[in-house]
């Protein structure tokens, strides 16, 4: 079941958001938030590059993902791809 609340990108504007610097390239799924005429949905699969600073924004669309911001975009990344997945499993 998909957590549709995870598509709300306004939570990334909060202060004191955790950051994480990638030590390797990882797969990410673009977040396409609802825009009034469309339901929120998953976008394209892409790679976030080594050295990218991710800002953790909350829960992902399922229990194996978290929502992050990188640059101007929002993405879901898999916990297993992060070096310290237990650290971020409870990010909200």
Beta strands, then each sheet from edge to edge (+ up, - down):
strand 1: 19-21
strand 2: 26-32
strand 3: 41-48
strand 4: 53-59
strand 5: 65-70
strand 6: 73-78
sheet 1: 1+ 4- 5+ 6- 2+ 3-
end
